[in-house]
Amino acid sequence: MSDRAMRGMTQPPATRRELERTLWNLKHEPDLPQEQLDAFDEEIERLYPGGFDRRDEANALVVLAVRHGPIKNLHAGKYSPLLEDESLSRLTDADIKAIMVYASRMVTFMLWLRDTAPEVYRRWVQAYGGQHCRQWER
């Protein structure tokens, strides 16, 4: 995979064993007091008038799987006039592979989390969406 795309990136779980270990860690974090959980739900209601819908969920998944993946490294840096020349490639095959492998692993993890720990999934996606996608199209 592309070194420049993956620089500093932590890979999402890739194997069933890694998925299970990650879920175990998530489930065994200290439980938040009910008042904090209630406050979280109230904040989500405030941030998402009409409710956190499928589009909001999709936005959160995209930011998790794509925007905060290897593409973040490739997007970093200074502007160059060469970027305006459409005859030049901006990404290598290795860059694209790194982006797609990361995104696929992250989506796999999130779908697995949704199916095995729906409440953990819901709060994670809502929290991530609330932090990173509030200004996105709903």
Secondary structure, 3 states (H helix, E strand, C coil): CCHHHHCCCCCCCCCHHHHHHHHHHHHCCCCCCHHHHHHHHHHHHHHCCCCCCHHHHHHHHHHHHHHCCHHHHHHCCCCCHHHHCCCCCCCCHHHHHHHHHHHHHHHHHHHHHHHHCHHHHHHHHHHHHHHHCCCCCC
